[in-house]
Amino acid sequence: MKKLILFITILLWVNIGSYGSVDNSEKIDEVNKKIIKELSSFYGGYEKIYSNGIDKQNINFLLGELEPNGVKTVEYDFKTIPNGKEIDLALDEKIEFKNISDIKKLKIVGKTYKKSLVDFKKTGKDLSIAFSSIGEYKISFTETNQMTKEIIFKKSSKYQPFIEDIENNIEDSYNEGDFNFLNENLLLLETFFPDSDGIEKGLFYALELNEKNKNYHMVRNISKLLVSKYKLDDEKKEEIIKIYLNALKELGETEEYLSFLEKLSTYDGKYELEYLDASINYKNYSLGVIKLAEAKKSIEPTSKVLNYLGNYYYQLKDYNKALINYKTSRNLGKLALIYLEIGDKSSYEALKSGATPKDLDEIKQIETKYLDRKKLEKYIGTAEKYTSEGRLQEAELYYKKSLKKDIPYELKNNIYYKLADLYYNLNELELAEKNLKSIDVKVLDNEFFGEYYYLGGMIYYNLEDYDESSEYFSTLIKKFPNTTLSNRGRIYILKIEKLNKNKLEKEVENESNS
């Protein structure tokens, strides 16, 4: 009854306040829209909400503030903000402080809701801050000179839905198997009622339905949140970790997948074998996993681990260690390749003489591919000779001739690599990039595997695409941490960070001058 009286009061107030000076149909339409908004601010959303709650037709009205096309950034110069400043933010806004390089410590002093999250992201002299829900947040900023500022952020919404409507929708959508509507209502609940006990249950509902419908982006986000923010028993936590890892594999997020497994194996030894197995499958040669492989070999020298170590040492051109692992695993093809490369004819002939007909056929195929590659290297050698003499067109001709030959797909990839390297050295960066993109790294010869990432980093560095350059250098360091190339990659990452910092400083200076 009280709600009905208040509804009529609002309706009468809007009518009295809005229709006083209406003299044409266009103004009437404007006033009607205003009435709807006034009612919405009380009942929680679109005009239907006051009678029907939140449904599939009107929920986008509320989600419009939560999921805008692009989050609006509100910028402040940190040095000009006084202590105790209150900053109002809408749901679709985040804060960005300029000129904040002297901050030593950040601390969340207080917030309205215990489970609200604050995301800090520092880039050069800028700091962006995003808040997960409505409410007030008090944050303390301590500078290097020990001066402290406390700033209050007030994140609010134009419309406030009822928690009962959202929780009922979550139950109904779970029972009906509607994962999209469940996801939308869960987002509302987390934004408007972050301390609600219904969130954890809603997350499990959403995890189940999204996994069932193969919506792996949501599965990744939900499972990661459940593992990191909620107290779960060991059995449940292990189950969700498996779901999270599977989602990463399905999404092709190899780096995140391997990184998470590495952390798990550090804290819990039972994940070591899974991390090693994944690293073998994805050709991850980080120092930690090489140590794991060596330890595994000493206990149980399986062919999979031995070949993995053999491949690692082979691409480092440490042929002695590669041979030890390949001999133990009886990898005759790889042994034949190394004997051919190092010119050990006696060992090569001995290998063939002791091989079965099936193994001998494989060895002959390896020899054919090796000879093809040698012919290819002859073309490449001629091309490189012409390049050093400045005869670029003739060099290109030899590369194109080799690409037209009936050679395996793997060898073509090697040529694309050589072309990319050639054009890079000639400062033909666009052509270098074009050939780099033609390379299928999955079948690239191990000999060029590390150089590929370094070359990619250098090409994009000189093209001034520093984000892409950093990606290549970071992958190089991750996959080949203890090499000369990875050390060079680290130097260039530091250079990129310095360039980005200088760029930001110049932008701030120009903005201040303007």
Beta strands, then each sheet from edge to edge (+ up, - down):
strand 1: 72-77
strand 2: 86-90
strand 3: 93-98
strand 4: 103-111
strand 5: 118-123
strand 6: 126-131
strand 7: 135-143
strand 8: 148-156
sheet 1: 1+ 3+ 6- 5+
sheet 2: 2+ 8+ 7- 4+
end
